[in-house]
Each structure stands twice: as structure tokens, then as C-alpha cells.
Amino acid sequence: MKHISYSARRWFSIALVVGSILTTGSVQPVLAQYIFIDRFDADSVGAFPSTWTADTIGSSAKIYVTNGIPAVPSVPNSFQISNLSTNEHFAMHRSFPTYSLNTVSQLVVNYSINVTTIPQDGSLGFSMMPANSTAGEETFAALRAYKGSAANTWAIQNYYDGLVANNLALSNWYKLRLEIDPSSTNAQNGVVRWFLNDSFVHSENFVVPSITRTNLDSFVVRDTFPTFIPHSVTTFHLDNVFIFAEVPEPSALMLLVPGALLFALRRSRSR
């Protein structure tokens, strides 16, 4: 019997590890299916983004694409939402092809945000969440931004499920990622994992009453209490707003195992 070289043994080990992964199901490769991505760099400065819809914009509000914002993640533009009047409500949304949560994929919502002015009354601010144009705003993966507990800071709250992050610095960029992971048996419930600057910060369980509510087709941005008067002055910027689906792709590993074994056998026979 021929001696098996170190290189061949290494490839056998890789094959065994990959085989173990397939057997246990502990790790799976995924395909990223982009649903939309907005960097705003192709939009005209001073114009409302071409891919978004303005639902309610006050006459004095400065809600448009801008540039010159320090440390913008995607140079040169960002989307500015600035409500300058205390009596004006703002709301807008980004439509995308309907995506239905199911039991084999998760939806990932990403955006970078820079808050420069936030109401200091502790209750007002702005909100962002996925939605269904027929059923309305979702009860999961919904962010509410408001005054932080320290002066001149802001905080992030899961709209329905408590504090996520406090005392965030104004005029700084933060990266938010929300992974909406439906149950393996029922897409009407599951978990949302919240990440701030790629660090896990919060876990949210969700249950929705109707499967219709998991047919997502828009991303909503608005002030938190649209019926409340007066509205406090708010200014923030968005960049790198994108949503994609992570779909498991076990076939990639299925190809890797025989390939690794074949390579190892060929190496051993050549010695």
C-alpha cells in the first residue's frame, strides 16, 4: 500500500470536515439575491431619489440627495431627510418587487445612517421599517430613533420590543443590519437579529397574524408620530440602503466533497 502524502491527507481532512458540515447541517453556504441597493451616487444633488416615492413632504423640508457629508460610506452622495418646520409631517417609501418570507431563506435589511439633529423631548423622532403596501407597516424589524439618555445623543429602539442602542454620537455614521429569519416551519413567526457596526446587539422574536404580512414590498421612512403636532426638527442621512435574500445553496458543498476526495486520491496515486 502506497504511503499517502501530507498534502493528500490534508485534502482528505477537508473532505471529511465538509462532509461533517453536510451531515450536521450546522453550516450552509448561501446565495445573496439582491432585491434592491441604493447608494444615491447616480442621483442628482438637490433632487428626490429616483427610486423612492414621496408620500408626505412639507413645503419647507429639505429631503433630497446631497453631497459633502463627512465620511459618507458611498462617495459622494447620501439621502438627506431634514424636517425644518415643527408643523410638518414627512413620510416616504422605497418600493421593490414583492418578496415572500419562507422557510428556506432570510431577508437582510442594511443601511448606513447619520443623525445630526434629533428632537430632545424624549418621545419624537423618526422610524424605518419594512412594509406591505396592502397590509401596512410590519411589526418586526422596525426601528425608532429618538433622544438618547445623555445630552446631544440619540438612541435606537426596536419599535415594539425595547431599547437596542443608547447614547449614539450625533454626526457619526452607523451601519445597521437586520436579519429577518422566519421559522423553519412557519413563515408567520421567527426572529430578527439586529447588528450595529457588524456587532450583534439585539434579538427580536416576531409573530404576525396573517401570511400576507410577510409579503414584503416596500421600505418605509417617516416621522414617528405623524398625527402629533407640533413635529420637532429632525435631520438625518441615509446611504448604502439595500435589501437582499440569503438562500441556502447546499449543492455547492455537494460538489466540493467529491472534488476534494478526487484530488486527494489523485495526489496519493502519483506518489
N, C-alpha and C positions, 0 to 999 in steps of 0.2 A: 504493500500500500504506500502510495506516494505521500511524502510529507506536505501538509497544507501550509502555505506561506502565511506570514503575519498579515499581509495585505488581504489574502483570501479570507482569513479568519475574521478580519475587521468587517468585510462585506457581509459575511455570514451573520455577524453580530447585528449589523444594521438591519438585515432582513428579518432577524428574529425580533428586534425591537419594533419594527414596523408591523410585523405580524401580530405582536402582542397588542399594539395600539388598535389594530383592526378587531382583534378578538374582544378586548375590553370595551372598546368604544369610547375610551377616555379622551382621545384627541381626534379631531377630524379636520382635514383641510377644507377651506371654504372658497367659494367664488363670490366676488363682490359685484353685484348687479346694481350699477348706479341708476338711481331714479331721477335725480337732478343734482346739479352742482352750480352754485352761483358765486363767482368771485368779484363780479361787478366791474372788472377791469376793461371790458369791452363796451360798457355803457358810457353815455356822455355825461360828463360832470355837470351837475345842476339839473339833471333830468331824473324823473322817477324811473326805477329799474324796469327794463322792457319785459322781464319775465314775471313781474309782480303785478298785483291788482290793488289799487287804492279803493278801500271801501268807504272810509270817512277820514277826510283830511281837512283840518281847519285852515282858514284863509291865511293865517299868519305863521302856520307851521312850516318848518324847513326840513322837509322829508324828501331827500333826493340823494343821488350818488355824489360823493365828494372825494377830494384827494388831499394830500398834505397832512394826513393824520399820522402822528409819530408811531413808528414800529408796526405799521399796518401789516398783517400777516401775508396778504397777497397784494403786492405793489402794482399800481399806485392807488387804486380806488377802494372805497368802502361805502356802505349804505348807511346814511345818517338819518336817524329818526329824532327830530327835535321839535317838541311841542312848546311854543313860546308864550302861549296865552293860557291863563288859568281857567278859561271858559270853553276850551276846545277839546273835543274827544278825537282820538286818532285810532284807526284800525286798518289793517291791510293783510293780504294773504298771498301765498305763493302756491299756485295750483300745480298738480303733477298728475300723471296717469294713475288711475286707481290701483292701489296695491293692497291686497288682502293678506292679513296676517294668517299664517297657517302653522302646522305643527312641525315643519321641517326647515324653517328659516326664521331669522330675526331681522328686525328693521333697526337701522342705526341712524340716529339723527345727530348731526355735528354742526357746530357753528362757533365762530370766534366773536367775542363781544367786548366792547369797551364802553363803560358807563362814565360819563363826565359830569352829569347833573342828575340827581335823584331827589324826589320830594323828601323833606326832612320831618314829615309828620308821623312817620312810622307805619302808615297804612297804605298810602297810594304808591304808585309806581307803574310798572308795565308787566305784561305777561306774554308768553310764547308757548304754543302747543300744537301738536298735530290735530287734524280735524277731518270730518267727513262733511261734504258740502250739504248733504241731506239731513244727517243725524245731528250735526253740530260738532262743537269742540269736544275733544276727548278728555276723559277724566284721568288719563295716565300720561306720563312724560310731559307734564305741564309745569312750566317754570313761572314763578312770580318773583320779580325783583323789587326791592324796597329798601328803605334806610337801614343801615347796619346799626348795631348797638353802640359802636364808637362813632364819634363825630366825623363827618365827611367820609363815610364809608358806605358800602351797600351790601346787601345780603341776598342770597338765593334761597327761595323756599320751593319745595315741591308743593304745588298749588293745593293739593288735597292731603298731603302726608307729612308735613313738618319741615323744619329747617334742614337745609343741605349744606350751606356755607355762609359764614358771617364775616363781617369786617373786611370785605374785599376793597382794595385800594381803588379810588376813582382814577380815571385817565390811564388805566392799565388794561392791556389785552388779556383776556382769559379764554381758554379753549374749553368748551362744553361738549361732552359726548354722552348720549343717552341710548342704551342698547335695550330695545323692546323685544323681549324674549317670551313668546307665547308658550303655554303649557304643551307638553308632548302629547296630551290627549284632548285638549280643548283650547282653541284659539281665543275663546272669550275670557280667559284668565291667564295670568303669567306673572312675570317680574320685569321691572325696568331697573337697569343698573346705571347709576349716574357717575360720570368721571369728570373731574376738574383738572385741567392741565395733565391729562392722562393718568391721574391718580384716582382710584376708586373712593367715592365719598358717601354714597347713599344707595340703598336698595329699597325699591318700592314694589309692593305686590298690587296687582290690579285684577278687578273683576268687572266686566261690562255686561249689561242686561241683554244685549242683542248682538248677534253676529254682524249686523250692519255697521255697528260702531267700530269694527275692526277693518272696515274697508276704507283705508286712508287715502285722501286725495288732495290735501292741502295742508299748509303750514301757516298758522295764524300769528300775527304780532299786533298787539293792541294795548291801550292803557288798561289798568287792572279793573277799575270800576267805571265803566262807560256812562252809567246813569248818575254818577256822583258829581255835584257841582260845588265848589269850583275844582277844576283839574289843576294839579300842580305842575310847574315847569319840569320837563324831563328831556334829557339829551343822551343818546347812546348811539353806538355804531356797530354794524354787523359786517362780517367778512367770512369768506370760506363757508358759506351755508350749503350743506349738502346732505342728502339722504341716500342711503344705499341698503340693499338687502344682502345678508350673508346667507348663502345657500350651501349646505354641506356637499362636498364632492368626493365621496369615498372612492370613486373609480380611479382617482389619481394615485391613491395609496395601493389599490389593487394592481396597478401597473408597476409600481415601484418594487413590490415584493418579488415577483418573478424576475424582474430585471436585475435586482441585486443578487439573487441566487444564481442566475445565469452567469453574471460577471464573476462571481466567486468561483464557480465551477470551472470556468474557462481559465481563470488565473491559476487554479490549483493543477490543472492538467498540463499547463505549459511549463511547470517546474520540473 
